[in-house]
């Protein structure tokens, strides 16, 4: 019965978010019985995942960005560039060989600044992969909207952090609210006219002091226009930044017992230069596991560096990994099939 309920929740974004909030509270997480059952679930899942390769790979084909968001450390980047097509094809071919079928073509930049993005989408789709990415939608012209839909893209998540022009432009500096909103609506309309089911269009809003009073209005306006809406908390980028211009910082809740992070058994993150980094919070490459110019996915995934990090997580010695020691993400192991 429980497994049937969880299987339904896993496929439902609202169910996932509600479950994540409930099961991240001290009432549940610090309960002895809950902890005992949860530890068994984690152990069983790790035993299975240790024999496998990542479920999905995030490929940041570019880390160039045309925005300056107040909750993002992008301005601190020292090296920027775009992944060349040969390296990209090598990675996709490696994924295909290992039967890795979920590809996210974004990490720490705006995907549409990669001039070969459409070509890269098509190449992954030719290999039978599910392809999606995150975008701020500022560059989606009418012509590009058609190309996106024709490419076979499965999903696009658009970061749109305000209901009003004033709020949006306060958060997403350098971007224009009216242009972005027009681009989103045009993508929706173009998809309707072309009678296509994909890409699924998801809006994501990062809840901040600046926009939290607008969330209900935001949801009411967009709920019948897009495929889904996700309201998320601000990430602390492994405790590496504070929100620009404020004293606001999101530290990990020390009152909550931490557990190993599921992501280091599930997903690989590759930046534009081929560096494989520990997770999607490692924007400054503090923990490089290897480089796919020189190594294969198999070699890095089963390598000593990642094995030692996983061992530290299993022992709950998060302090051994600087990136993990200050992370404010909660790992949701009940979302992982045993």
Secondary structure as GFF3:
##gff-version 3
##sequence-region A 1 338
A	DSSP	alpha_helix	2	10	.	.	.	ID=ss1
A	DSSP	alpha_helix	13	22	.	.	.	ID=ss2
A	DSSP	alpha_helix	26	29	.	.	.	ID=ss3
A	DSSP	alpha_helix	32	49	.	.	.	ID=ss4
A	DSSP	beta_strand	56	59	.	.	.	ID=ss5
A	DSSP	beta_strand	68	69	.	.	.	ID=ss6
A	DSSP	three_ten_helix	74	76	.	.	.	ID=ss7
A	DSSP	alpha_helix	85	97	.	.	.	ID=ss8
A	DSSP	beta_strand	102	104	.	.	.	ID=ss9
A	DSSP	three_ten_helix	111	113	.	.	.	ID=ss10
A	DSSP	alpha_helix	117	126	.	.	.	ID=ss11
A	DSSP	beta_strand	130	135	.	.	.	ID=ss12
A	DSSP	alpha_helix	142	151	.	.	.	ID=ss13
A	DSSP	beta_strand	155	159	.	.	.	ID=ss14
A	DSSP	alpha_helix	165	171	.	.	.	ID=ss15
A	DSSP	beta_strand	172	173	.	.	.	ID=ss16
A	DSSP	alpha_helix	177	193	.	.	.	ID=ss17
A	DSSP	beta_strand	200	207	.	.	.	ID=ss18
A	DSSP	three_ten_helix	212	214	.	.	.	ID=ss19
A	DSSP	alpha_helix	215	222	.	.	.	ID=ss20
A	DSSP	beta_strand	228	233	.	.	.	ID=ss21
A	DSSP	alpha_helix	263	266	.	.	.	ID=ss22
A	DSSP	beta_strand	267	270	.	.	.	ID=ss23
A	DSSP	beta_strand	275	277	.	.	.	ID=ss24
A	DSSP	beta_strand	288	291	.	.	.	ID=ss25
A	DSSP	alpha_helix	297	301	.	.	.	ID=ss26
A	DSSP	alpha_helix	304	314	.	.	.	ID=ss27
A	DSSP	three_ten_helix	318	320	.	.	.	ID=ss28
A	DSSP	alpha_helix	322	325	.	.	.	ID=ss29
A	DSSP	three_ten_helix	333	335	.	.	.	ID=ss30
###
